[in-house]
Amino acid sequence: MDVIAATRHGKVRGRVDRSIASYLGIPYAAAPFGVHRFRAPAPVEPWEGIRDALEFGPTAPQRPYRPPLDQLIPDVDIPGEECLNLNVWAPQAVGEPLPVLVWIHGGSLRNGSAAMPLYDGRAFARDGVVLVSINYRLGVEGFGVFPDAPDNRGLLDQIAALTWVRDNIAGFGGDPGCVTVCGESAGAISIAALLTSPRAAGLFHRAILQSGPPHTVTRDEGARTVRAMAKALRVPATAEGFAGVDREQLLDVQDELVGRADPVSGGPGFHIVVDDDVVPADPPPPSVDLLLGCNREEYRLWFVPSGAVERVSRLTLRLALLKFRIPGRVARLYRAGRPDAKPGVILGEMATDLLLRGPLNRLADSRLTDSRPSGSQPGGSRPARTFFYEFAWRSPVLGLGACHALEIGFVFDNLRHGEALSGPDAPQPLADVMHRAWVDFTTSGDPGWTAWDTRRPVRVFDHPGTSTVLAPRQEELRAWL
């Protein structure tokens, strides 16, 4: 059955299936092609009549992940110019306005889309949450740093999408005064920037960071990938120079330079940069309720399928310690805690803590002294709270264990579309518990366990038992200070 909703730009036609209405591919900004390429997002032109929102819209230009990740995280490629679009899932019958969860996908700021089946929002709508998923510009078009173009264009796209939510979500049954942003990996890194961006102030009221800490670089650091691409393309390192290059050639060169990089082992890539406009140099601490955490064995997504965990020798480990400037006392501590572990496992564990677990712990600790009221409460009646989690269930697929991105299928209660990472027998009871925690946090700001305090409580999601643990692995985490 079809259903009609009204936006400020025109009416859209969605579809109802089992009491859930879905509206797909709604544009929230003008197509970033032609005169809009390498520019800040421009407003959508209103349309006459009713626009179909029955199929996913175009995805941002990108190349798929390289093997073997392409089999574990399959990308969706939908051609077309209107790639700045979003999707909405909502209960068909809505009384009081419902809380809203806006999903920002990951992919190292160069991959991914909101059209991935894993991100289907039906389970959230079934449980009384309006789910919005968004596309944004990726790679050099979204995050390349140029002297003649705005920085952080992909982040500006996300802000434009959140503005659309504020202005239009009531027409879909959502409450614009109760919006939670949620993202994984690069999506979480984006949200960490949005938390402190004056451009995003007031557009959301809670935030969830899955496996992505605050991370920005200087404009000069951010421009290195553009300069390398410009050299390969033999064009000036300017937006004007890049705009004259065929998009397919641009993607080929981008993939050649950054396609092999990953968050753990490093390499050239794309980053959010400090620009003193969207991302301030001295941001204030975020003052909304936060739910944040990571997976116990994040590194295994990159180290295990590629065989890197086996290739890392003692010499490689010593060289990595020098590269990342890891003190010898830290390495000795990790070795002592894992006397039988291979060098690749030791390196992966340290990399996970250095890049993810440690920064997220520091973010949580920094909020202990911030007594400003939460933006999620009327009148700001209480201090903002922080809730920390760890996902620990180990996938049997390829020895991935509790790897990066594994938790997403559990959060979305969508294990069927997460089988590439989890296998066909992932525990549904764990998905029930984890999905409910995300629903409860989106609805009330309380996921169901003790907020972060000096005892450092962490909710450990595992099967068959989920529990709250105080200060897990603090000796190793303190070693980085």
N, C-alpha and C positions, 0 to 999 in steps of 0.2 A: 504494500500500500504506500502511495506517495503522501508526503506531508510538506507543507509550505511554511517557511519562516521568513521574517522580514529583517533586513539589515539596513544600515544607513545608505548603502549604495544600490539597493534593490532587493527584490525577493529571490529566494532560492528554494529549489525543490529537492527535498531529501526523500529517504525511503525508510519505512518502518518494517522491522523484522523482529518478531517475538517481543513486542512492546518496547523495543529500542529504536529510536530515530537516529539515523546517521546522515550527515551532510558532508560531502567529500569535495575537496578541491576548490574551496571558496577563496577567491583572491583577497588578500588583505593589503596589497600594495601593487603598484604598476609593474609590469614585466620588466626585469632589469636588463633589457636589451636596447639596442639603438642608442638614443640620446640618454637613456637611463643607466647604461652600462658603466660600472665603476663610480656610480653616484649614490648618494643617500637614497633610501626608498622613497618613491613618490606616491601620492595618493592614487587610489583606484578610480577610474572613470565610472560613474554610475551607469547602470544599464536599465533599459526599458523591459517591461514584462517580467517573466519568471525565468531565472537562470537555473539550468539543471546542475545539481550538486550530487550526482549519482555515482561518479567514478573519481578515483584519486587523480589529482592534477599533476602537471609536469614536475619532475624532480630537478634539483639543482644540477648543472653540468658537473660530471665527475667521471673518473675511471673506477672500475670495481677494485676491491681488495685483491692483492696478489695471492696466489696459492701459498700456503693451504688455507689462509683466512677466508678466501672467497667461498669455500664450502661450509665453513663454520658460521660466517656472518654474510649471508647472501644479500647483495644490494638489489634494489629495485630501480630500474631505469625507465622512466616515462618521458618521452621527448615532448618538447613544446617550450614556449617562451614564458608562460605565466607560472613560473616556478615559485613565486612568493605567495603560497597558498596554505590553507589550513583545513583541518577536518574537525568535526564536532560529533560526539556521541552523547545522547541525552535520553532519559526516560520519555516515553511518548506522553504519558499523563503526568503533568507537573502541577503541584499546588503551590506551596511556598517556594521561593527561589532556592535553588540548590547550590551547594559549594562547587567550585570549579577547580579542576586540576589541568594545568597547561604543561604538556610534555615537550621537552627540547631534546632531540636525539643527539647521540654521540657520533664519533667517527673521526677523531683527530682533526676536526675542522676542515676535513677534505672529503669525507665520505658520509653516507647515510641519507635517510629521508624519512618523512612521516608516513610514507606508504608501506613500510615494512609490515608484513602480517603480524609480527611479534608485538607491534604497538597498537593492535586493535583495542578500542576503548570500550567494548561492550560490557566487560565485567565491572568497570567502574560505573557506567551508567546503570547497570542492573542494581548496584548497591547505593544508588542515590547521589552520584557525583557526575557532573558534566565534564567529560574529558575532551580537551582540545589538544591536537597535535599539530606542530607547525614545521614547515620547510623554511630554510634560510640559505643565503648564498654561502658557498663553500670555496675552499682553496684560494687561489690568487684573486678570484673575482670577489670573494667575501672578506678575505683577510690579508691580501697582499698590501704592502705599505708603499705608497707612492707619494711624491711631492705635490702632485696635482689632483689628488682625490681624497675624500674623507677617509679617515682610518676606521677600522672596526666596522666595516659595512655590514658584515653578517650579524654583528651584535645590534646594529641599528635596525636590521630587519626584524630581529627578535623583539625589540622595543616597539616597532610598528605593529607586530602581531599582538603584543600585549595591550597596546592601545586599542586595537580592533576588539579585543575581548572586553575591555572596559566599556566600549561604546555600543557593543552589539549583543553580548552574551545573554542579556535579559530576554531577548527575543527567542532564545532557545531554552529558556527555563533556568538559566544560571544566575547566580548572585554576583554582580560585579564588585561587591564589597567583601567577598570571601573567595579570593583567588590564591591558589598555591601554585608556584612554579616548581617543576620537578625535571631533573635531567640526569643523564648518566655520562660519565667520562667527559668528552668535550662539551656536552650539554650541561654538566655540573660545573665545569670550569667557567662556562658562559654565565651561569646563574651566579656564581661567586662574584663575577664582575658586575652583573646587574644589581646585586645586593647593595653595592656602594655607588652606583651610577646616579647622578642627579637626574638624568634623562628618564630613568625608570621609576623614580620616586612615586609612590602611591599606586602603581599599577598592579602590585601583588601584595599579599599580606602574610604569607608563609612561604617557606622554601625547603626543598629536598635536594640534597647533593649526594648522588650515588657515584662513588669511585672517581671523584674529580675534585681537587682542592683549588683554592685560589691560586692563580698563576698568570702573571703578566710579564712582558718584557719591554725594553725601551724601543723607541721607534727605529733606532739604528739596528738593534738586534733583529727586530721584526722585518726589516728591509733586506736582510741578507739573502733570503730565498728569492725575492724579486730580482736582486742584482744577479744572482746565479742564473735565473731563468732568462734574464735580458741578455746575458752573455751568450747563452746557448741559442737564443733566438736571433741574435745580432740586431737588436732593437734597443732604443733608449729605455732606461728603467723608469718609465713614466706611464701613467694610465693612458695617455694619448698614444704612446708607442705600442702598448699592449693591445689597445682597442683595434689597431690595424692588423692584428694577427688573427688568422683563422682559428676559431675556437677549438677545433679538433687538434690542430697543431699545438695550441697552447696547453691542452690537456695532456697530450703526449709528452711534452717537455716537462710539465709539472710532475707527471707520474714517474718519469725517468729520474728526476732529482729527489723526490720525496716519497715515492711509492714503497721503498723498502724500510723507511724509518718507522719506529714505533716508540711509544712513551717510555719503555723501560730501557732499551739499548740506545735510544737517542737517534740523532741524525737531523738533517734539515727538515723544516716543517713550517706550519703556520701557527701564529699565536695571537692572542689578544694583546694589544699594546697600550701603554699609558699615553694618553693623548690630551689630558687635562680638559677634556670636553665630555666625552662619554665615560671615560675611565680616568678618574682623578689620580694624581700622584700620591696624595696623602688621604686615602679614603677613610671615612668614619667607620667604626665597627657596625656591622648590620644590626638592625634593631627589630627584626621580626623573628618569630619562632623558627628554629632550624631543626630539621631531621637530616643527619649526615652519617656517612660510614663508607665501608669498603668491603671487599671480599677477602677471605683469608689468604688466598694464593693468587692474587691478581696476575702476577708475572707469568703464570703457566700458559695463558692464552698465546703469548708470543714465544716463550722459550721451549714449550713441549712439542707442538705440532711441527715446528720448523727444525727440531732436532738440536737447537742451541743448548738445551740443558745438558745434553750429552757431550757436546763439542767443547764446552768450557773446561779448560784444564786449570791446574794450579797456577800456571804462568798467566793464563788469560785472566784469572781472578785477580792476581796481583796487579796486572796492568789496568784492570777496571777500577781497582781501589785507588790507583794513582790518578786515573782520568777523572773520577768523581770526587777526588780528594777526601776519601773516606779514611778516618784515622785508624791506625793499626789496632787500637784498643777495641774499636767497634767490631772489626772483623774477628778478633779473637773471641769476643763475647758471643757472636753468632755461631762461630765454630764450636764453642764449648757447649752451646745449647743444642747442637745438632751433630754429635760426634761421628755419626755414620753417613751424613749427607754428602752428596757429590758437590764439587765446586760450583756447578751450575745452579744447584738448589740454593747454596749459600748466597751466591750473587743475586739470584732472583728474590730471595727473601729480603736482602738488604735494599735492593732497588725498590721493592714494594713499599717498605717502610720509609725510605728516603723521599720517594716521590708522592706517596699517597697517605699511608697511615699516619706518619709523623706530622705532615702539614695539617691534616684534618684534626688530629689531637690538639695541635697548637691553636687552631681556629676555635675549637670548643673551649679550650682553657682561656683564650683571650676574652671570651664572653662572660666568664665568671665575675669579672670586675666591672662589666658594663651593666649598670642598673637602669638604663633607660627603658621606658615602657614599651611593650610589644605593640607593633602596628596591627596585630590581629585582634586586639581587644577594643571594644568600644570605649573611648575615652582614655585608652592606654592605662588600664587599671592594674597591670602587674608587669614585672620585668620580663623581657624576652627570655624564652627557654631554649635549651639545646638538648637534643636527644641523639644518642650515638648508637649505631648498630654495627654488627659484623655478620656477613653471610658466610657460613662455614660448611654447608653441605657440599660434598665432593662428587662431581660428575664422573662416571666411569668411562666416558667417551675419550679415547686416545690418551687417557691419563691426565685429563685437563684439571681434575680436582676442583677446588673452589676458585675458579679462574675469573678473570675480568669478563663482565657482561653476563655471566651465568644467572645472576639474580633477576634479570629483567622479566623473564617468563613467569617467575614467581610473583613479582610485584604486579604484573598485569593479569594474574590468574589465567595465563594463556600458555600452558605447558606444551600444548600440541604444536605451536609454532616456534617453540624453543628447543625442539628435539635435536637440532644439529649440535647444540652445545651440551644438553642435559641427557640425551638419550630418551627412549620411549617410556622408561619406568620411573621418571622423576616423581617424588612423593607429593601427591595432591594435598595432604594435610599441611605440609609446609607452605605450599602456595596459599592455602586458606588463611593461615596465620599471618603471613607476610602481607598479602593483599589487604587483609582487614586492618593491619596497622597503618598502612598508607591511607586507606579510606578514613580511618578515625583521625589521623593527623590532619588530613585535608578538611575534615568536617569540624573538628574541635580544637586542633592544636596539640592533642595528647594522643600519641600512638599506643599507649598502654604500658609504659614502664617508667622508671624513675628518671627525671631530668638530670642532665650532667651537673655534677657538683664536685667538690674536692675529693670525693671517693671514686670518681670517674666510672660510673656505671655504664656498661656496654651490653646491649641486647644481642645475644648470639643466636642467629637463626640457623638451626640445624634440624636434622631428623634422625632419630625419633624425638629428640628433646630440644626445645627452645628455652633458653634461660637468660637471666641477667647476671653478668659477671663483673666484679669490681676490679678496675685497673689491670686488665689483662696485659701481660708482656711489658709492663712499665719499665723494667730494668733495661730492656733493649731500646725502648723508645727514648728514655732519658739519656742514653749514651750518645744520641745525636745532638744534644744541646751543647 
